[in-house]
Amino acid sequence: MAETEALLAGDFDPPTRDAWMTLVQKVLKGADFDKRLVSRTADGLAIQPLYTRSDEVPGASAVGRAHWFPGGWDVRTLHTDPNPKAANAAILDDLMKGATSLLLQITAPGQFGLSYGAEGLGEALKGVFLNACTIALNARENTLDAAGSLLEIWRAANINENDRRGAFNYDPLGVLAQTGTSYYPPGKSCEIAAKLASDSRTMSHVTSLLADGRPYHEAGASEGQELAAMLATLVAYLRACEAGGLRPRMALGQIAIGLAADDDLFLTIAKLRAARKVVARVAEASGAGSVAEKMQFAVTTSERMMAQRDPWVNMLRTTIACAGAAFGGAETITVLPYTWALGMPDAFARRIARNTHLVLQEESSAARVIDPAHGSWYIEKLTADLAAKAWAIFQEIEAKGGMAKVLESGFIQGEVARVAEARGNDIAHGRKELTGVSAFPLLGDDGVKFAPCPPADPIVKGGAAVAPMAKLRFAAPFEALRDASDAFQKRTGRRPQVFLACLGDLAVHGARATWIRNFLAAGGIEVVTSAPLHNSADAGKAFADSGATIACLCSADKIYAELGEAAAGALKQAGAKEVLLAGRPKDQEAALKSAGVDAFVFAGGDAIGTLKHLHNALGV
């Protein structure tokens, strides 16, 4: 028999985008394609529903971990306990169970942590193999003192310069952005940073400076803004180093890159890959192109995505963020404990953070592939678009005089605040949901115990003053409502309540009843649910028996047309201060309002505004 080649799809016409669009338009039935199927990032970048070979980015190249090895990325654990003995016990536990490096939070204006003195640091690092473990510092204004103490500890342990492993992470512009002040004016601070870089260049495994985008991320910045701020900071330090006699090739080797990873997996991957591209472009322009391949990208899971309520969900958030950082090519990743938004992490919280790395590395084999996103038309396009957006914002910053100038003028603070406000508006209106907070909230004790964080050192005004990039958490507005509900319960012995008048059979009202129950629970409001109601008289009686002061009608639109007006009137006659209605039957809205409905609660409405109003009406 003659051999013939069998094609898998040989009997089918080749698929085309036009054919797909024809089918899509049938489903949309005249609706706008862009409005229904195209989403946009905080930078306004379009996310298409389908990517094809026509979206392939010319010249796209792999941007994975430059220092990839079969063991995976550097598992860097954060330690904040001010007690050096307690910190030492936690450090040794982490190192014995999978951590490969340490990030020490040092006491400084605006934050608590370990003392920067050599004695306290030495006690915290007792028993650590200092020639094998990288010690990274988060010391803000006290970085120079903490770095000096770390040098003293290395010398005392006879660790020669080539065996020292560390990251001093001096970032005066980042500190200025975070706290709104610094000891010295920005120009002087950058000069000091350049001298530290020059003095540290003989230690081949130590970086002295940090170009960090995280202060802007945690204030609500878009991905493009975070990258642009990081890049502008990097350029500012390069210029200072060059002015101090340190050429860019040497200076780049002394600067690490800091970025955040959040729970948007694909955007995190694209952001890190875009960061490689824009940093490489700066390195090439400064005549040190090959050095960019060896620069350390230190990534921390986002603080702004963390929630205080139902914090178990934070485990999912940090897992997604860690995976995104790994797939994006980060050399070093720090996973924040799931109780980070609440207080001091205990041994279990640290264990979960540590094991998040290990499961991804060992069980999921995520460390065995360099740049797994390479070749994905969607991610390659998103990477290219994000790099272009970041570069455009970076150029705008440079045109205004550089990173220090835009901090002093308030330009960058205003731009970030605008994006943060828009994102907060999306969350309030349900366009972006926070699981466990605004969606599927757990109204009651979540079982998480924690110790509060020690008070932070006060921020003292220094030689420079700007508007600070205040940290935010997306869940905070809902958490404030939940806190008020807890205080009300403590004061009165019960939660604030709304009576749910369920009209018709369960099959009719069940979906909306579940939705409104979750909606109210997000604000700490409990529902008293009626049995299925089939007439207005029963609705009024059930409300009167409930002891509630506010009622909410709940059913399908067709039942509202039959019973809605009469039920609203009965609830008002039974003493309801306000009558809400779950849903928005627009053709019936005027009649229902005339009958006594005060407000319509529906998906896409202002949840925060509605819940605040209910708190006021309920005396919360």
Beta strands, then each sheet from edge to edge (+ up, - down):
strand 1: 39-40
strand 2: 46-47
strand 3: 74-79
strand 4: 101-105
strand 5: 134-138
strand 6: 166-170
strand 7: 181-182
strand 8: 206-212
strand 9: 255-261
strand 10: 297-301
strand 11: 332-334
strand 12: 464-465
strand 13: 497-502
strand 14: 526-529
strand 15: 550-554
strand 16: 578-582
strand 17: 599-601
sheet 1: 1+ 2-
sheet 2: 3+ 4+ 5+ 6+ 8+ 9+ 10+ 11+ 3+
sheet 3: 7+ 12-
sheet 4: 14+ 13+ 15+ 16+ 17+
end
